[in-house]
Structures are given as C-alpha cells and as structure tokens.
Amino acid sequence: MLTAGEAKRAVGPLPIRIISGDKRGLRLHLPKDPSFRPTQAKVREAVFSMLQGKERDARVLDLYAGSGSMGFEAISRGASFCLFCEDSDEALEVLSKNVALFPKRRKDLETMRLNLPQELRQISFREPFDLIFMDPPYK
C-alpha cells in the first residue's frame, strides 16, 4: 500500500483550477517536482474572501510563485498587473506556460528569476504593489 506522498508522486500533482473571475475553471500547469505545493483551492478561496474585492485593479506581487495560482487567481478576479517571482527553472517554465493561458493579459503578467529572500531588493517598479502574496517553501 502506498503512503499519501508516494501516491501523489505516482500520479503527479493534482490539477489546480482558477476558482472565480473571468477565467473560472481554467486549469493551470503545475511543476512536476513534488516539493512544490500549490495553494489549495480552499485556502485561495479563504484569502480572496478576506480581501473582499480589494484585488480588483490591484498591482500584485507573487513571491515564491510556483505555479502562480495566487497571482493568476487575482488576475482572473480583476487585478491589473502581476509580477511572479521564482528561482526554479521548472517553476519559471510552468509560469511561462500559465501566462500563455492569458493571451489578452500578457502585457499585465511578468515573471522574474529571483533568489528570495536575498535578492528581494532587486524588485523595483515605478508603481507600488497593492497586494503581495508570499508562500515560501517549507525548507
């Protein structure tokens, strides 16, 4: 009998879908590396319920983005811009695939290779961010 972790690795990561907004139901690409743990739907739903619409027209920074599920959820719900930061080659490749799922919003979505937290000061934009999501790896 397989443990839960072994079963997850055997079938791959579970699909992540956008919960709400204009891209509701859209399935995001995920890293295959089992150390990535996309934010669960119930957690994303709770966070966005607490925001009570503050994501609309917001500039979003998604640190330790992984698949970008938090940032893409914000974009689907009306955020105006999102910068996804990651240092993993696999995660950056997945983020590029997910950005491609938003062809009309490509100019509003950027990815950046960043070794966090050491390189955090390298983020400089003319306008401040309204929302920052940060979900670092357990290690």
N, C-alpha and C positions, 0 to 999 in steps of 0.2 A: 504494500500500500504506500502511495506517495504522500509526503507531507504537503501542506498547502503551498509552501515555497517551491518545492520540486514540481508540483502540478502546474503552477504558474509558469515556471521556466519551460515546462514541456509544451504548453500550448501557446506561449508567448504572452505579451501584455494584453490585458483586456482593452477593448475599444473605449475610447473617450469621445463623447459627443458633446457638442455645444448645447447647453440647456435651454437658452432663451434668446430672443432677439431675431434679427433678420436672417441669421444662419442657423437657427434652431434645428437640431438633429444632424448637423454636419459632423461627420466622423473625422477626427484628427489623426494624423500619422503619429506613431509613438516610437521612441527609441527601443531597440530590442534588448539592450543592456538591462538586466533585472535590477540593477542598483537604482535605476530611475523609477520614481514612484509618482505618476501623475496625480494631481489633486483630484480626489474623488468628487463625483457629482454632488453628493450631499454636502460636502464642505464648500464647494463653489457656490451652491445654492444658498447656504447659510451666509457666506461672505457677502454675496450680492444682495441678499435680503437686508442685511445690516446697512449696506450702502444706500439703500432706498433711492436709487436713481442717480446718485452722485457720479456714476460712471459716464453719464451722457455728456458728450462734448469734452470729456476729460483727456488729458495727456497722461499716458500710463507708462510706467517703467516696470518691467517684469524681470527681476533678478533671479538667477538660478532657474531660468525659464523652462528647461527640459523640453517638453512638447509645446509649451506656450499656452497651455489650457486656460490659465487665468487671464492672460492678456487677450487671447482670441475671444474668450467669453465677454470681456469688456468691450472689445471692438464690435462684436455681434449686438451688444446692447447699446451701442451708440457712442462709444469713446471715439475721440477724433484722431488719436495717434497712439502707437505703442512701440516702445523700444524693448526688444528681447535680448537679454544678456546671458551668455553661456560661455564656458571654456571647453566643452567637449565637442570634438569633431562630429561625433554621431548626433548629438543634440542639435548642433548647428545645421547639419544636413536635414534633419527632421523639421526644424523650424523653417528652413527654406521651402520644403515641400508644403508645409502648412500655410505659409504666406501665399503660395501659388493657388491655394484654395479660395483666396480672397482677391480675385483679379481686379475688381473695381476699387479696391482699397490699398493696392500695392504701395502707392506713394506714402501712405499713412503707417506703414509697417516697416520697421528696420530691425536688423539683427546685428549684434556686435559681439566679437570674441572678447571676453573679459575674464581674467582670473580674479575671482572675488574671494575675499574682500580686499585683497591687496591693491587692485587696480581700480577701485571704485571711483577715485578722484579723476579718472580719465574721461568720465562721462561729463560732457559739457554741451549744453544746448542753450539756444537763445531764450527759450521759454522754460519756466519751471514745470515739473511734473505735478499733477494733481493727485494721482494715486500711485503708490509703489507697492508691488507685490514681491514678497521675498520668502521663499520656501527652500532654505538650503538643505543639502544632503545631510543625512544623519551623522556621517563621519565628521 
